[in-house]
Amino acid sequence: MPRTLLVVDDALIIRHMIKETVEPAGWTVVGEAANGQMAVQQYEVLRPQAVTLDLVMPEYDGLYALRGILAIDPSAKVLVVSALDQRSVLRESFKLGAFDFLVKPFDKTLLLKSLDNMVPAEEKVSV
């Protein structure tokens, strides 16, 4: 069964790059959001196994999304993928419960490794 992912970034090209990276590795992107408010709404409806989250977005930022997602599901698995240079915002994301952080532009291998650490693929059982 494929693992499910919500991709949150205001840049369409980044959402597309993440999708192109994860789908061949067995993930299904069940939703996309361009700001924090959309992310919380999508998470509540879709309940994905993992979320990639940009911190810098218009209207409602990534910290807003992280707080909202974790309020819905305290065990949510969120990987921050951001070009953010502000250490205080990054520290805040970890305090709130982010699982890991990747700097944009991200390395595709590291993205998959971090997602696999958050939600390991189910081992196939031979019968």
N, C-alpha and C positions, 0 to 999 in steps of 0.2 A: 504494500500500500504506500503511495507517495506521501511524503511529508508536505505539510502545507505552510505557506509563507504569505505574509502581508508585507508589501514593499511601500515604504513611506519616504517620499522625497519630492520636493517641489520641482525638480528638474526631470522632465520626461525622459531625457537621454540616460540619466542615471538609473531610473526605474527600468528602462529597457535593458541596460547593461547587466543589471542584477538578474533580471528575468532570464536573459540569454545565458548567464553563467550557471544559474541554479537548476534550471529545468533539465538539462542533459544529465545532471547528477542525481536526478530522482526527486526533485522538489516540484510541487505544483504551486504556482503563484495564484492564490485564490482572490486577491484583491490588491488594489493600488490606491494610494492616497497622496495628495499634493500639499496637505497641511495637517497640523495637529488635530484639529477638530474632526476632519474627515477620517483621520487615523483611528480615533477613539470610536467613531460611529461604525467604521468598517470592522474593527476588532470585535465590538459587541455583537455584531450580526454574524461574522464569519468564524470567530474563535479559532484562528490559525494556531499551529504549533509553534511558530516563531514569527518575529517581526524584525525587519531591518528598518532603522529609523534615523533620518537626518535630523540634526538639532536646529539648524538655521533654516527656517521656512517662514513665509509671510503669514500674516494674520495670527495663527496659533502655532507656536514653535514646537520643537521636539520635546522639551521638558513638559509642556502642557500635555502632549500626547502620552508621554511616559507616565505621568501622574494618573491620567485618565485610564490608560490601559491597565495599570497595576491596581487601580481602584476596582476595576471590573474583575480582574484575575491576578491576585498577588503572586501567583507562580508563573506569570507570563514570561516567556523567553524573548528578550529584546536585545538585538545587536545594534549598537549605534554605529552608523557609517556617515561620517561628517568631515568636512574640511575645516572644521572649527579650530581656531588657535587659542581660544579662551579657556585656560585651564580650569577656571572656577566653574564654568558651565559643564565641562566634562566631569569634574569632581562631583558636581551636583547630580549628574546622570547616574553615576555609580552609587552615590548615597541613596538615590531613589530606588535602585534595583536593576540597572542595566547589567547585562551579562558580560558584554565585551565591547571593545571599541576598535574600529578600523578607520584610518585616515583616508580621505579621498585625495587623489584618485586611488582606489583600492586595488590590491593585488587579488586576482580572481582565486588563486589557490588558497590564500589566507581567508577570503570570504567563505569559501566552502568548508575549510577546516574549522572556522569558528562556528558556523551553522551546524556542522556535524558534532561539535562538542556540546552545543546546546541541546540538539535533538538527534541523538544517534540513530542511524538507520537500523531498522529491525533486522535481526539476524534471521537468515533463512533456515528453516528447520526441515531437514530431509526426512521423508517418511518411508 
